[in-house]
Amino acid sequence: MTNEELTGLIKEISLTSFHKPFRHEGIFNARLRTTGGRYLLRSHNIEINPSSYEKFGYAELEGIIKHELCHYHLHIEGRGYKHRDRDFRELLKETGSPRFCSTLENKTKRRSSKSYVYQCVACETNYRRKIRMNTERYRCGRCSGKLIAQ
């Protein structure tokens, strides 16, 4: 599916579900990682993650488009377009739009799970840290002893 076909699909869904025209562009953005799509406030364009369409199919794509169109139409009208706003939640219910999209990837997959362990020389207390620390600068919190890396 091309960006032109996506824009046409968004216009069609906007007219059938919201009875309002969509006058901007729909764009596939492969850089989106954790979300199915997003509405851009300044340009009023809608970006869609192509992997959500490839992985889950047309029904998921339609749900993402409806969700982003809720943001679009409410923002254009000057009403509450954010997730926490009552106007947004009511429009989601009226149009049968999903609140969330299906999960694309596990967020923890990309993060490093490495941890650092430090031990006090005097009392042998262990300290686990996500970030490496300078053992010359810090001391044990229990006995003020010297720390060494494990």
WOBEL-V609328 format. One record per pair of residues at least 4 apart in sequence whose C-alpha atoms are under 6 Angstrom apart, sorted by the first residue. I is the first residue (numbers start at 1). J is the second residue. If there is no record, write none. Layout:
i = {I | I}
j = {J | J}
//
This chain:
i = {3 | 6 | 7 | 7 | 10 | 11 | 13 | 14 | 14 | 15 | 15 | 15 | 24 | 25 | 26 | 26 | 26 | 27 | 28 | 28 | 28 | 28 | 29 | 29 | 29 | 30 | 32 | 36 | 36 | 37 | 37 | 37 | 38 | 38 | 39 | 39 | 40 | 40 | 51 | 52 | 53 | 53 | 56 | 63 | 63 | 66 | 67 | 69 | 71 | 71 | 74 | 74 | 75 | 75 | 80 | 80 | 81 | 92 | 92 | 115 | 115 | 116 | 116 | 117 | 117 | 117 | 118 | 118 | 118 | 118 | 118 | 119 | 119 | 119 | 119 | 119 | 120 | 120 | 120 | 120 | 120 | 120 | 121 | 122 | 135 | 139 | 139 | 139 | 139 | 140 | 140}
j = {27 | 26 | 25 | 26 | 14 | 22 | 17 | 18 | 20 | 19 | 20 | 21 | 45 | 45 | 45 | 46 | 47 | 47 | 47 | 48 | 49 | 50 | 47 | 48 | 49 | 49 | 49 | 49 | 52 | 47 | 48 | 49 | 46 | 47 | 46 | 68 | 44 | 45 | 55 | 56 | 57 | 61 | 60 | 97 | 98 | 97 | 97 | 73 | 75 | 81 | 79 | 81 | 79 | 81 | 85 | 87 | 88 | 96 | 97 | 129 | 130 | 128 | 129 | 127 | 128 | 150 | 126 | 127 | 148 | 149 | 150 | 124 | 125 | 126 | 147 | 148 | 124 | 125 | 140 | 145 | 146 | 147 | 146 | 145 | 147 | 144 | 145 | 146 | 147 | 144 | 145}
//
